[in-house]
Amino acid sequence: MTTLTFLSATRRTVWAAAFAATMAGCATTSTPVNLADTIATTPTLSTLSSLITKAGLTETLKTGGPFTVFAPTDAAFKAVPASTMDDLAKHPEKLKDVLTYHVISGKTMAADVKNSNAKTVNGASVALSKAGDFVTIESAAVVQADIGATNGVVHTIDAVLLPPKK
């Protein structure tokens, strides 16, 4: 894990555990399906899948795109304070804002990531960076890259990103 030496020991441990869980729980399908179904059939993304439904984004992720979804794992959502999750549950517009902050237009494979900013579907910018095969979006590391879908690609990440205040 020499590529992770710049991360703290705690962050490396969390990243390694999330990576192992993601690899163990990846959906295995021979035919790509749309983004919503890809997320729904990936066991480590069950929290994200239910939040997509609550926010009314399922149809968009089934028929729209292409999109690149930086998908927080279930472990990433568990790290979010309960008060924040409760607030998002009470305010669907905030939930939608947070979820669309994890999506960029177009299909960006990990190999295509450049050290630059990208505009999210919610209108804010995020910093993307790449060092060798290691990809990050803001402070989140990509745990599993390039999960293909018919209308884009999913990259699982180890943290939930909160958009800047508007």
N, C-alpha and C positions, 0 to 999 in steps of 0.2 A: 504494500500500500504506500509506496514511496510518493505517489502523486498526492497523497493526503497529508503530507508532513506539515504543511502550513496551517492545517486545521488543529484546533485544540484536541487533546486526548478525548475529552467528552464528546466533542462533535464527531471525531473519527469513529467512536464507539456507536453513537447514534446512527451515523451514516452507514456503517457496516451492518448493523442490525436491520435497518430499513432496507438496505440492498438485499440482504439475505431473505427477508420476509417478502419483498417484492418478487424476487426471482422464484421463490417457492410458490407464490400465489398467482403467478401470471396466467392470464387466460391463454389457452392454446387453441387456436382455431386455424383451420387450413385456409379459410377464405376470409379476407378482411371484411369487417362490417363497419357501419358508421361510427362516429366518435361516441355518441351516447351509448350505443350498445357495447362498444369496446370497453368503455369505462364501467358499465354495469356488469360486465362479465369478468372483470378483473377483481378478484377477492380483496386485494389490498386497497381498493378504491371504493369500497362500499359507502363510506361516509360521504365522499364527493358525489357519488351517484345519487344518493338520497337528497343531497342539497341541490343538485342540478334540477331534480324533479320539483322540489319545494320552490325554487326560484323561477320555475316556468321556462327553463332553458332546454329541456329535452328535445323538443321539436327542432329548434335551431341547430342543435348538435347532431341531429339525425339528417337534416336536409340542407343545411347551410354549409358554407365553407368555400374553399378549404381553410381549415384552421389548424393552428398548433396549440395544443392544450398542455400547459405545465400543471400536472395533476398532483396535488398534495395527497400523500398516502394517509391511511387511517391513523397511523402513528403521528403524523404531522398534525392532524386535527386534534388528537388527544393532548398535544402540547399547548394548544390555544386555551387561554383562560376561560373557565366556564361562563363567567360574566359576559365575555365577548361573544361566545357561541349563543348564549341566551338572547343577547341584544340582536344578533343576526336573525335568530328564529322569530323574533317579534317584529322585525322590520325587513320585509322581503326585498325592498328596494336596496337596502344596504347589503343584503346577502347577494343579490344580483351584481352589485357593484364589485364586491370582493371576488366573486367567481369569474366575472368577465375581465378582471385584472390579471387572471392567470391564462388568458387566451390572446394570441396574436393572429392576425389575418395571414393567410398563406400557409403553405406546408414547409416548415423549416426542420430539416433533419439535423441531428447533432453535428454531423460532419460539416454542415453549412453554417453553423453558428460562428459569428464574428464578434470580436470585442467591440460592442456598440450598443446603442440604445434602440429599442423597438417600441412601437406604439401598440398598446393593448386595445382590445375591443372596447373597454370602458373609456378610452381616450387618454389615459395616462401613459407615461413612458416607463419602461423597465430597462435595467442594465443587464445585458447578456454578456457572458464572457466564456472563454474557452482556453484551457491550458492543456495541451495534448489531447487526451480523450475526456478530460474532466470539464463538464459544462455546468455553469451556474446561471441562475436568473435572480438578480438582486442578491439576497443572502442565502438563497436556497440552492442546494446541490441537486443536480439531476441524478437520481438513483438508478433509473432504467430509462434508456433512450430508445427512440424510434419504434414505438408500438404503432404499427400501421393501421390505418382505417381508410375506408373508401373516400372520405371527405377530409382527410388530414392526417395528423400524427399526434400521438400522446407521448409525453415524457413525464415519468413520475418524479416528484421532487420531495425533499425531506422537510419542508416547512410550508406553512400557510403564509402567503404574502398579503399584507394589508395595504390597500391603496392609500396614497397621500390624501389628506383632507382637502376637500374642494372649497 
